[in-house]
Amino acid sequence: MANYDRAKDLKAFDDTKAGVKGLVDSGIVHIPEIFVTRALTENEFSAKNLDSDSNIVNVQILVIDLKGMNGDDFQRRRIVEEVGEACKTWGFFQVVNHSVPQHVMDEMISGVKSFNEQSSEKKMEFYSRDNLKKVKFNSNFDLYSSKAANWRDSLTCVMAPNPPTKDELPEACREELLQYSEHVRKLGHTIFGLLAEALGLKPNHLLDMDCAKGHFILCHYYPPCPEPNKTHGITKHTDPDFFTILLQDQIGGLQIYHQNQWIDIHPVTGALVINLGDLWQSISSRSDLLFTFLS
């Protein structure tokens, strides 16, 4: 430890442009010091139910069924009420029957996997820390400022309001990105309408404010870690947006912090997770508060 030069090691890792997957491919058995989280304890981020004095057991966020919301006024009012309650209570909820086809979600997960598991040489073409680039691949956007690096690689694609050309997107997941983006953009507009109604506003109120004008897709990839007890895939955080539409794979691992406890968000087949972000607090006084909507 006496000879540990963190700045030098960070640059050396960044210069490989191979990300965490490159470390795994090299056959390492111990994670580099830059990834070690000193404050990490075995129980700090383990999911627990609420305290034993609570009547709630096996806590899970609300799964809201959007079926029939455009053809039945009673059904829509029920959905709006559920959305409002979920936002006030959790800031998270899951949606099913949301019109994004299962095959589109499956292909998106598969496409991201294909991108990350191709040769390092192909991924290097997209490696960048330039925030002005619409499409970029890197490991840890905050690599040089965080206390410890996270065990993940990420592909970021800004899809609106000025989308990249088709040729700017990675070939390994190009069609999947375009297809998923269009479907989830429409879902995003639906969610904005439900959120507006939950606030007592007209359905188009937030859309007319251009709240859905910008969005990007953030794809995280978590390679197998030889020492998972020493690092995180992603540290605790809030999202700096209106809301995030999150597609999980079936492995799980997503947790939220609720009433001083970490709660597992178990994957539900066909569901997408809606996560209210920091910008929501600027337009809503009711809040207790990777498709992301920005203004």
C-alpha positions, 0 to 999 in steps of 0.5 A: 500500500505504501507504493500505491499510486492511485492516479497512475493506476486509474490512468493505466486502466483507462488507457487500456480502453478495454474496461472491466471486461478486459480485466476479466479476459486477462484472467485476474484473480484479485481485483485492482486496488482502484476498485476496492471499496474500503467502507464496504461491509458484508451487510451494508448493501444486503437486502432486508425486509423492514424492521421486525416491528413492521407489519410488512413482510417480503416488501416489494414495490407496486407492479402496475398493470397498464392494460386497458388504460386508454379504453376505460375511464374507471381503469385509467383512474385506478392506474393513475391512483396507483401511480400516485401512491407508488410515487408518494410511498416509494418513488419506484414502481414496475409496469406490465402490459406497457406495449413494449414487446417482450422480444424487443426487451429480450433483443435489447439485453442480448444486443448489449451483451453482444456489444460488451462481449465482442473483441476489445478492438471493436469496443475501443472505437467507441471508448471516450470520456467526451461528454459531447459525444452522442455515443460512447463506451467507457468504464465508470463515468466518474472514474477519476473523481470517485473514491472507488471504481465500480465493477461495470462497463457502460455504453451511453447513447443520446437518442433525443432531441438530436439523435446519432445517425444509424452508422454512429451506433455500434453494429453489434446492437444498432438495430436493437437500440433503434427499436427499443428507443422508439418503443420506450419513447412512446412508453415514456410519454404514457408515463408522463401523462399518468404522472401529470394526472396523478398531480391533478394536471391535464395528461399533456401538461408535462409533455407540453413543457417539453419534459420528454424532449430529451432522452438517452439509453444507458447500458450497464454491463457487469462482468463476473467479479473474482472478489465480489465482496470487495467492490460494487457494480454500482454505488448508491445514487439518485438519478439526475432526471425526471424518471428512468425506465429500467430494463433488468435482466433476470439475474437481479441485483437492483436494490432501493433504499426505503425507510432505512433499509435496502430492498430487493427489486426482484425481476418480474417477467415482462415488467419495466421499473420506473424510477423517479429522478431528481428533476421530479422534485422541481415540479412536484411537491408530492414526492417523497422522493436505462431509458432516461428522460431529461428536459 
